[in-house]
Amino acid sequence: MKLNILKDDLNESIQHVSKAISSRTAIPILTGIKIDVQPNGVTLTASDTEISIQSFIPPEKDGTAAVEIITPGSVVLPAKFFTEIIKKLPSRDVTIEVKENFLTWIRSGSAEIQIVGLDPEEYPLLPQLEENEVLNVSSDLLKAMIRQTTFAVSTSETSPILTGVLWNFSQDRLKLIACDRLRMASRESHIDSNNSLNFQNIVIAGKSLNELNKLLPDQNMMVDIVVANNQVLFKMDTILFYTRMLDGTYPDTSKLIPQSFQTELTIDTRKLADAIDRAYLLSREEKTNIVKMTLKDENTVEISSSSSELGKVKEEIDAHTLSGELLSISFNSKYMLDALKVIDSDYIQICFRGAMQPIIMKPEDHSNMLHLIMPYRTTG
């Protein structure tokens, strides 16, 4: 195997696939990056069995020659060393040549490096998915939906299914739900599918989706989503992202959401977030994160927190609208801030059924998003 390649293009592909490398894998060859050189271009692959990423470098990019294929072939190179050495090469042009026993030579400018490679035949094959039905979603919408839900997944392995995000798609509506028992985030959107595609109870690990989000382009590019067997494939321009579904049935979160409310509040999202953020500074010192919201009258909301050592924070902000019974409710301020950061509306509607019932938050101007936070029971 031998090729000449532009350093920047190679480095970019390495950065993409290296997100799938795990130092804790029990399979030694998965600590490496597989390089496949064929006449039509170069494919880099990395996997930790949970996620697998492929990045393709065509011979020509944007009208400029990126790769010159001299001899096709394959090799697996240790990811940690390979990633660092390519970054530090002195020239824009790189030559990679694999000789006997997968001994690999890397030349760039005056630098010449030898790496002991591994047999690519030992590298696990990627899943083969039947692409009978494909869901097309714009990358900017997909990024937003993932960002607006993944923060609410559970970090506890005692309930593995809750460490993932639930994906449901039916009647041209895609809905994502994350819940860790103390809070929930849901986001849905209309997607034109032009087919009968329908899937339920697809659960993808939150950490996998966070890695996917780093690869999704900000610009409006279409992403193909393929669901088959126990795998989900996200296809981008030159990148394939495979992730395994989590086993199990996701709990029915609709039972958590109250159907009627005693109190409804509409308030400026930014002003509320800033006030809670200031109160959080004090509650964080107590390691409780508890902040109290008190509805004082028809247009005043008080945000407060206290620390036995540092003192108290108390701030009043004006409500846009406030109707129903006045109440005082305590909650985890970090959970509230996480939700407020991703709500894409100037005003937020907050609904209460009582001081010990779930707090429901929605953007005022649309119903595509819902956040739920369980309150804290406090004395005094």
KEMARVEX-946849 format. One record per residue (C-alpha): residue number from 1; x, y, z. Coordinates in nm, 2 decimals. Example, Ala and Ser with C-alpha at 12.3 -4.5 7.8 and 13.67 -1.06 7.14 Angstrom:
BEGIN
+-----+--------+--------+--------+
: seq :     c1 :     c2 :     c3 :
+-----+--------+--------+--------+
:   1 :   1.23 :  -0.45 :   0.78 :
:   2 :   1.37 :  -0.11 :   0.71 :
+-----+--------+--------+--------+
// end
This chain:
BEGIN
+-----+--------+--------+--------+
: seq :     c1 :     c2 :     c3 :
+-----+--------+--------+--------+
:   1 :   0.00 :   0.00 :   0.00 :
:   2 :   0.13 :   0.34 :  -0.09 :
:   3 :  -0.03 :   0.69 :  -0.13 :
:   4 :   0.05 :   1.06 :  -0.13 :
:   5 :  -0.21 :   1.27 :   0.06 :
:   6 :  -0.25 :   1.63 :   0.18 :
:   7 :  -0.18 :   1.65 :   0.55 :
:   8 :  -0.48 :   1.88 :   0.63 :
:   9 :  -0.73 :   1.64 :   0.46 :
:  10 :  -0.58 :   1.34 :   0.64 :
:  11 :  -0.58 :   1.52 :   0.97 :
:  12 :  -0.94 :   1.62 :   0.93 :
:  13 :  -1.05 :   1.26 :   0.87 :
:  14 :  -0.84 :   1.13 :   1.16 :
:  15 :  -1.01 :   1.39 :   1.39 :
:  16 :  -1.35 :   1.27 :   1.27 :
:  17 :  -1.30 :   0.90 :   1.33 :
:  18 :  -1.09 :   0.92 :   1.65 :
:  19 :  -1.41 :   1.02 :   1.83 :
:  20 :  -1.49 :   0.65 :   1.82 :
:  21 :  -1.16 :   0.53 :   1.98 :
:  22 :  -1.18 :   0.41 :   2.34 :
:  23 :  -0.87 :   0.34 :   2.55 :
:  24 :  -1.08 :   0.10 :   2.76 :
:  25 :  -1.16 :  -0.15 :   2.48 :
:  26 :  -1.09 :  -0.52 :   2.55 :
:  27 :  -1.01 :  -0.57 :   2.18 :
:  28 :  -0.66 :  -0.45 :   2.11 :
:  29 :  -0.70 :  -0.38 :   1.74 :
:  30 :  -0.98 :  -0.13 :   1.82 :
:  31 :  -0.72 :   0.10 :   1.97 :
:  32 :  -0.61 :   0.16 :   1.61 :
:  33 :  -0.75 :   0.34 :   1.30 :
:  34 :  -0.80 :   0.13 :   0.99 :
:  35 :  -0.69 :   0.28 :   0.66 :
:  36 :  -0.83 :   0.14 :   0.34 :
:  37 :  -0.67 :   0.27 :   0.02 :
:  38 :  -0.87 :   0.20 :  -0.30 :
:  39 :  -0.86 :   0.35 :  -0.65 :
:  40 :  -1.16 :   0.57 :  -0.57 :
:  41 :  -1.01 :   0.72 :  -0.25 :
:  42 :  -0.91 :   0.66 :   0.11 :
:  43 :  -1.14 :   0.54 :   0.39 :
:  44 :  -1.05 :   0.57 :   0.76 :
:  45 :  -1.25 :   0.36 :   1.02 :
:  46 :  -1.25 :   0.36 :   1.40 :
:  47 :  -1.48 :   0.18 :   1.64 :
:  48 :  -1.53 :   0.10 :   2.01 :
:  49 :  -1.81 :  -0.15 :   1.93 :
:  50 :  -2.07 :   0.10 :   2.06 :
:  51 :  -2.01 :   0.35 :   1.79 :
:  52 :  -1.82 :   0.32 :   1.46 :
:  53 :  -1.72 :   0.61 :   1.24 :
:  54 :  -1.60 :   0.61 :   0.88 :
:  55 :  -1.45 :   0.91 :   0.69 :
:  56 :  -1.39 :   0.90 :   0.32 :
:  57 :  -1.13 :   1.12 :   0.14 :
:  58 :  -1.19 :   1.13 :  -0.24 :
:  59 :  -0.90 :   1.18 :  -0.48 :
:  60 :  -1.01 :   1.53 :  -0.54 :
:  61 :  -1.18 :   1.79 :  -0.31 :
:  62 :  -1.31 :   2.12 :  -0.43 :
:  63 :  -1.12 :   2.09 :  -0.75 :
:  64 :  -0.79 :   2.03 :  -0.58 :
:  65 :  -0.60 :   1.69 :  -0.58 :
:  66 :  -0.61 :   1.55 :  -0.23 :
:  67 :  -0.49 :   1.20 :  -0.27 :
:  68 :  -0.27 :   1.02 :  -0.52 :
:  69 :  -0.32 :   0.64 :  -0.50 :
:  70 :   0.00 :   0.45 :  -0.59 :
:  71 :  -0.07 :   0.10 :  -0.46 :
:  72 :  -0.41 :   0.00 :  -0.30 :
:  73 :  -0.41 :  -0.18 :   0.03 :
:  74 :  -0.50 :  -0.16 :   0.40 :
:  75 :  -0.34 :  -0.13 :   0.74 :
:  76 :  -0.44 :  -0.06 :   1.10 :
:  77 :  -0.22 :   0.20 :   1.28 :
:  78 :  -0.22 :   0.28 :   1.65 :
:  79 :  -0.46 :   0.57 :   1.69 :
:  80 :  -0.28 :   0.76 :   1.97 :
:  81 :   0.05 :   0.78 :   1.80 :
:  82 :  -0.08 :   0.82 :   1.44 :
:  83 :  -0.31 :   1.10 :   1.54 :
:  84 :  -0.04 :   1.30 :   1.71 :
:  85 :   0.23 :   1.24 :   1.45 :
:  86 :   0.02 :   1.35 :   1.16 :
:  87 :  -0.06 :   1.68 :   1.34 :
:  88 :   0.31 :   1.75 :   1.39 :
:  89 :   0.44 :   1.67 :   1.04 :
:  90 :   0.64 :   1.95 :   0.88 :
:  91 :   0.51 :   1.95 :   0.53 :
:  92 :   0.16 :   1.98 :   0.37 :
:  93 :   0.23 :   1.66 :   0.17 :
:  94 :   0.25 :   1.32 :   0.33 :
:  95 :   0.35 :   0.99 :   0.19 :
:  96 :   0.24 :   0.67 :   0.36 :
:  97 :   0.38 :   0.33 :   0.25 :
:  98 :   0.31 :  -0.01 :   0.41 :
:  99 :   0.58 :  -0.27 :   0.36 :
: 100 :   0.63 :  -0.63 :   0.49 :
: 101 :   0.46 :  -0.73 :   0.82 :
: 102 :   0.26 :  -0.40 :   0.81 :
: 103 :   0.56 :  -0.19 :   0.89 :
: 104 :   0.44 :   0.16 :   0.79 :
: 105 :   0.66 :   0.44 :   0.67 :
: 106 :   0.53 :   0.80 :   0.70 :
: 107 :   0.73 :   1.07 :   0.52 :
: 108 :   0.67 :   1.44 :   0.52 :
: 109 :   0.93 :   1.71 :   0.43 :
: 110 :   1.25 :   1.61 :   0.62 :
: 111 :   1.06 :   1.38 :   0.86 :
: 112 :   1.06 :   1.00 :   0.83 :
: 113 :   0.86 :   0.79 :   1.08 :
: 114 :   0.82 :   0.41 :   1.11 :
: 115 :   0.51 :   0.27 :   1.28 :
: 116 :   0.44 :  -0.10 :   1.34 :
: 117 :   0.10 :  -0.16 :   1.19 :
: 118 :  -0.16 :  -0.43 :   1.25 :
: 119 :  -0.33 :  -0.68 :   1.02 :
: 120 :  -0.65 :  -0.52 :   0.88 :
: 121 :  -0.80 :  -0.86 :   0.83 :
: 122 :  -0.83 :  -0.88 :   1.21 :
: 123 :  -1.04 :  -0.56 :   1.23 :
: 124 :  -1.41 :  -0.62 :   1.30 :
: 125 :  -1.64 :  -0.57 :   1.00 :
: 126 :  -1.89 :  -0.28 :   1.03 :
: 127 :  -2.26 :  -0.36 :   1.04 :
: 128 :  -2.43 :  -0.42 :   0.70 :
: 129 :  -2.76 :  -0.23 :   0.71 :
: 130 :  -3.04 :  -0.27 :   0.46 :
: 131 :  -3.13 :   0.08 :   0.35 :
: 132 :  -3.49 :   0.01 :   0.25 :
: 133 :  -3.63 :   0.31 :   0.43 :
: 134 :  -3.43 :   0.63 :   0.50 :
: 135 :  -3.53 :   0.93 :   0.70 :
: 136 :  -3.38 :   1.26 :   0.57 :
: 137 :  -3.33 :   1.53 :   0.83 :
: 138 :  -3.14 :   1.86 :   0.80 :
: 139 :  -2.82 :   1.87 :   1.00 :
: 140 :  -2.90 :   2.20 :   1.18 :
: 141 :  -3.24 :   2.06 :   1.30 :
: 142 :  -3.08 :   1.74 :   1.41 :
: 143 :  -2.81 :   1.92 :   1.60 :
: 144 :  -3.07 :   2.14 :   1.78 :
: 145 :  -3.29 :   1.84 :   1.87 :
: 146 :  -3.00 :   1.65 :   2.01 :
: 147 :  -2.87 :   1.95 :   2.20 :
: 148 :  -3.21 :   2.02 :   2.35 :
: 149 :  -3.26 :   1.67 :   2.49 :
: 150 :  -2.93 :   1.48 :   2.56 :
: 151 :  -2.84 :   1.69 :   2.87 :
: 152 :  -3.13 :   1.52 :   3.05 :
: 153 :  -3.02 :   1.16 :   3.01 :
: 154 :  -2.93 :   0.96 :   3.32 :
: 155 :  -2.56 :   0.92 :   3.41 :
: 156 :  -2.63 :   0.62 :   3.64 :
: 157 :  -2.58 :   0.27 :   3.49 :
: 158 :  -2.83 :   0.13 :   3.73 :
: 159 :  -3.10 :   0.20 :   3.46 :
: 160 :  -2.90 :   0.17 :   3.14 :
: 161 :  -3.20 :   0.25 :   2.92 :
: 162 :  -3.23 :   0.59 :   3.08 :
: 163 :  -2.87 :   0.68 :   2.97 :
: 164 :  -3.01 :   0.70 :   2.62 :
: 165 :  -3.25 :   0.92 :   2.42 :
: 166 :  -3.57 :   0.78 :   2.30 :
: 167 :  -3.64 :   0.83 :   1.92 :
: 168 :  -4.00 :   0.78 :   1.78 :
: 169 :  -4.10 :   0.86 :   1.43 :
: 170 :  -4.46 :   0.83 :   1.29 :
: 171 :  -4.69 :   1.03 :   1.08 :
: 172 :  -4.40 :   1.26 :   0.97 :
: 173 :  -4.33 :   1.36 :   1.33 :
: 174 :  -3.99 :   1.29 :   1.49 :
: 175 :  -3.98 :   1.30 :   1.87 :
: 176 :  -3.68 :   1.27 :   2.10 :
: 177 :  -3.72 :   1.22 :   2.48 :
: 178 :  -3.46 :   1.21 :   2.76 :
: 179 :  -3.54 :   1.15 :   3.12 :
: 180 :  -3.33 :   1.07 :   3.43 :
: 181 :  -3.63 :   1.04 :   3.67 :
: 182 :  -3.58 :   1.39 :   3.82 :
: 183 :  -3.62 :   1.58 :   3.49 :
: 184 :  -3.73 :   1.52 :   3.14 :
: 185 :  -3.67 :   1.70 :   2.80 :
: 186 :  -3.86 :   1.63 :   2.49 :
: 187 :  -3.84 :   1.79 :   2.14 :
: 188 :  -4.04 :   1.70 :   1.83 :
: 189 :  -4.04 :   1.83 :   1.47 :
: 190 :  -4.23 :   1.77 :   1.15 :
: 191 :  -4.01 :   1.58 :   0.89 :
: 192 :  -4.13 :   1.52 :   0.53 :
: 193 :  -4.06 :   1.15 :   0.48 :
: 194 :  -4.25 :   1.08 :   0.16 :
: 195 :  -4.28 :   0.71 :   0.26 :
: 196 :  -4.44 :   0.49 :   0.52 :
: 197 :  -4.14 :   0.49 :   0.75 :
: 198 :  -4.23 :   0.44 :   1.12 :
: 199 :  -4.02 :   0.34 :   1.41 :
: 200 :  -4.08 :   0.33 :   1.79 :
: 201 :  -3.86 :   0.27 :   2.10 :
: 202 :  -3.53 :   0.34 :   1.93 :
: 203 :  -3.30 :   0.43 :   2.22 :
: 204 :  -2.95 :   0.58 :   2.14 :
: 205 :  -2.69 :   0.64 :   2.42 :
: 206 :  -2.66 :   1.00 :   2.51 :
: 207 :  -2.28 :   0.99 :   2.49 :
: 208 :  -2.30 :   0.85 :   2.13 :
: 209 :  -2.54 :   1.14 :   2.03 :
: 210 :  -2.30 :   1.39 :   2.18 :
: 211 :  -2.02 :   1.25 :   1.96 :
: 212 :  -2.25 :   1.26 :   1.66 :
: 213 :  -2.33 :   1.62 :   1.73 :
: 214 :  -1.96 :   1.71 :   1.70 :
: 215 :  -1.96 :   1.57 :   1.35 :
: 216 :  -2.29 :   1.72 :   1.23 :
: 217 :  -2.22 :   2.03 :   1.01 :
: 218 :  -2.38 :   2.36 :   1.12 :
: 219 :  -2.49 :   2.44 :   0.77 :
: 220 :  -2.81 :   2.30 :   0.63 :
: 221 :  -2.69 :   1.97 :   0.50 :
: 222 :  -2.92 :   1.67 :   0.47 :
: 223 :  -2.84 :   1.37 :   0.69 :
: 224 :  -2.98 :   1.02 :   0.60 :
: 225 :  -3.09 :   0.81 :   0.90 :
: 226 :  -3.11 :   0.44 :   0.86 :
: 227 :  -3.26 :   0.21 :   1.13 :
: 228 :  -3.21 :  -0.16 :   1.09 :
: 229 :  -3.17 :  -0.46 :   1.33 :
: 230 :  -3.00 :  -0.31 :   1.65 :
: 231 :  -2.81 :  -0.04 :   1.47 :
: 232 :  -2.87 :   0.32 :   1.36 :
: 233 :  -2.66 :   0.47 :   1.08 :
: 234 :  -2.63 :   0.85 :   1.02 :
: 235 :  -2.50 :   0.92 :   0.67 :
: 236 :  -2.34 :   1.26 :   0.61 :
: 237 :  -2.14 :   1.39 :   0.30 :
: 238 :  -1.82 :   1.19 :   0.36 :
: 239 :  -1.89 :   1.05 :   0.70 :
: 240 :  -2.08 :   0.74 :   0.82 :
: 241 :  -2.17 :   0.72 :   1.19 :
: 242 :  -2.30 :   0.39 :   1.32 :
: 243 :  -2.43 :   0.35 :   1.67 :
: 244 :  -2.58 :   0.05 :   1.85 :
: 245 :  -2.93 :   0.08 :   2.00 :
: 246 :  -2.97 :   0.03 :   2.38 :
: 247 :  -3.15 :  -0.29 :   2.48 :
: 248 :  -3.48 :  -0.26 :   2.67 :
: 249 :  -3.81 :  -0.07 :   2.66 :
: 250 :  -3.81 :   0.30 :   2.75 :
: 251 :  -4.06 :   0.38 :   3.02 :
: 252 :  -4.38 :   0.57 :   2.93 :
: 253 :  -4.29 :   0.93 :   3.03 :
: 254 :  -4.63 :   1.07 :   2.93 :
: 255 :  -4.76 :   0.95 :   3.27 :
: 256 :  -4.53 :   1.21 :   3.44 :
: 257 :  -4.69 :   1.51 :   3.27 :
: 258 :  -4.99 :   1.66 :   3.46 :
: 259 :  -5.30 :   1.72 :   3.24 :
: 260 :  -5.42 :   2.02 :   3.44 :
: 261 :  -5.26 :   2.30 :   3.63 :
: 262 :  -5.34 :   2.53 :   3.92 :
: 263 :  -5.10 :   2.81 :   3.82 :
: 264 :  -4.96 :   2.93 :   3.49 :
: 265 :  -4.67 :   3.18 :   3.45 :
: 266 :  -4.52 :   3.34 :   3.14 :
: 267 :  -4.19 :   3.51 :   3.19 :
: 268 :  -3.89 :   3.65 :   3.00 :
: 269 :  -3.66 :   3.35 :   2.95 :
: 270 :  -3.33 :   3.54 :   2.97 :
: 271 :  -3.43 :   3.74 :   3.28 :
: 272 :  -3.54 :   3.42 :   3.46 :
: 273 :  -3.22 :   3.23 :   3.36 :
: 274 :  -3.00 :   3.52 :   3.48 :
: 275 :  -3.18 :   3.54 :   3.81 :
: 276 :  -3.16 :   3.17 :   3.87 :
: 277 :  -2.79 :   3.17 :   3.77 :
: 278 :  -2.71 :   3.43 :   4.04 :
: 279 :  -2.90 :   3.23 :   4.30 :
: 280 :  -2.72 :   2.91 :   4.18 :
: 281 :  -2.39 :   3.06 :   4.28 :
: 282 :  -2.49 :   3.05 :   4.64 :
: 283 :  -2.68 :   2.72 :   4.64 :
: 284 :  -2.38 :   2.55 :   4.47 :
: 285 :  -2.17 :   2.63 :   4.77 :
: 286 :  -2.41 :   2.43 :   4.99 :
: 287 :  -2.38 :   2.14 :   4.73 :
: 288 :  -2.76 :   2.13 :   4.71 :
: 289 :  -2.83 :   2.35 :   4.41 :
: 290 :  -3.16 :   2.43 :   4.57 :
: 291 :  -3.33 :   2.75 :   4.46 :
: 292 :  -3.68 :   2.87 :   4.56 :
: 293 :  -3.93 :   3.04 :   4.33 :
: 294 :  -4.21 :   3.23 :   4.50 :
: 295 :  -4.50 :   3.38 :   4.31 :
: 296 :  -4.57 :   3.70 :   4.51 :
: 297 :  -4.86 :   3.85 :   4.33 :
: 298 :  -5.00 :   3.88 :   3.98 :
: 299 :  -4.68 :   4.02 :   3.83 :
: 300 :  -4.39 :   3.95 :   4.07 :
: 301 :  -4.17 :   3.64 :   4.09 :
: 302 :  -3.91 :   3.61 :   4.36 :
: 303 :  -3.60 :   3.39 :   4.31 :
: 304 :  -3.40 :   3.31 :   4.63 :
: 305 :  -3.13 :   3.09 :   4.77 :
: 306 :  -2.94 :   3.08 :   5.10 :
: 307 :  -2.61 :   2.94 :   5.24 :
: 308 :  -2.55 :   2.89 :   5.61 :
: 309 :  -2.20 :   3.02 :   5.57 :
: 310 :  -2.22 :   3.28 :   5.29 :
: 311 :  -2.57 :   3.44 :   5.33 :
: 312 :  -2.87 :   3.49 :   5.11 :
: 313 :  -2.96 :   3.59 :   4.75 :
: 314 :  -3.31 :   3.73 :   4.68 :
: 315 :  -3.42 :   3.89 :   4.35 :
: 316 :  -3.76 :   3.99 :   4.21 :
: 317 :  -3.85 :   3.99 :   3.84 :
: 318 :  -4.16 :   4.09 :   3.66 :
: 319 :  -4.39 :   3.82 :   3.52 :
: 320 :  -4.53 :   3.87 :   3.17 :
: 321 :  -4.85 :   3.70 :   3.28 :
: 322 :  -4.94 :   3.51 :   3.59 :
: 323 :  -5.27 :   3.33 :   3.67 :
: 324 :  -5.40 :   3.09 :   3.93 :
: 325 :  -5.29 :   3.01 :   4.28 :
: 326 :  -4.98 :   3.18 :   4.42 :
: 327 :  -4.72 :   2.93 :   4.55 :
: 328 :  -4.36 :   2.87 :   4.66 :
: 329 :  -4.16 :   2.59 :   4.50 :
: 330 :  -3.80 :   2.47 :   4.54 :
: 331 :  -3.60 :   2.30 :   4.26 :
: 332 :  -3.26 :   2.20 :   4.14 :
: 333 :  -3.13 :   2.52 :   3.99 :
: 334 :  -2.88 :   2.34 :   3.76 :
: 335 :  -3.15 :   2.14 :   3.61 :
: 336 :  -3.36 :   2.45 :   3.55 :
: 337 :  -3.06 :   2.63 :   3.39 :
: 338 :  -2.99 :   2.34 :   3.16 :
: 339 :  -3.34 :   2.36 :   3.03 :
: 340 :  -3.35 :   2.74 :   3.00 :
: 341 :  -3.03 :   2.74 :   2.80 :
: 342 :  -3.18 :   2.53 :   2.52 :
: 343 :  -3.53 :   2.69 :   2.51 :
: 344 :  -3.54 :   2.88 :   2.18 :
: 345 :  -3.81 :   3.14 :   2.27 :
: 346 :  -3.80 :   3.49 :   2.43 :
: 347 :  -4.07 :   3.40 :   2.67 :
: 348 :  -4.13 :   3.07 :   2.86 :
: 349 :  -4.45 :   2.93 :   2.99 :
: 350 :  -4.42 :   2.75 :   3.33 :
: 351 :  -4.71 :   2.55 :   3.47 :
: 352 :  -4.76 :   2.43 :   3.82 :
: 353 :  -5.00 :   2.18 :   3.97 :
: 354 :  -4.87 :   2.24 :   4.33 :
: 355 :  -4.56 :   2.28 :   4.53 :
: 356 :  -4.48 :   1.90 :   4.52 :
: 357 :  -4.59 :   1.83 :   4.16 :
: 358 :  -4.37 :   1.84 :   3.85 :
: 359 :  -4.28 :   2.18 :   3.70 :
: 360 :  -4.36 :   2.19 :   3.33 :
: 361 :  -4.18 :   2.44 :   3.10 :
: 362 :  -4.26 :   2.52 :   2.74 :
: 363 :  -4.17 :   2.79 :   2.49 :
: 364 :  -4.45 :   3.04 :   2.47 :
: 365 :  -4.46 :   3.05 :   2.09 :
: 366 :  -4.46 :   2.68 :   2.00 :
: 367 :  -4.54 :   2.34 :   2.14 :
: 368 :  -4.25 :   2.14 :   1.99 :
: 369 :  -4.05 :   2.14 :   2.32 :
: 370 :  -4.14 :   2.04 :   2.68 :
: 371 :  -3.92 :   2.03 :   2.99 :
: 372 :  -4.02 :   1.87 :   3.32 :
: 373 :  -3.84 :   1.91 :   3.66 :
: 374 :  -3.93 :   1.74 :   3.98 :
: 375 :  -3.94 :   1.98 :   4.28 :
: 376 :  -3.76 :   1.95 :   4.61 :
: 377 :  -3.93 :   1.92 :   4.94 :
: 378 :  -3.77 :   2.17 :   5.18 :
: 379 :  -3.84 :   2.28 :   5.54 :
: 380 :  -3.94 :   2.64 :   5.60 :
+-----+--------+--------+--------+
// end
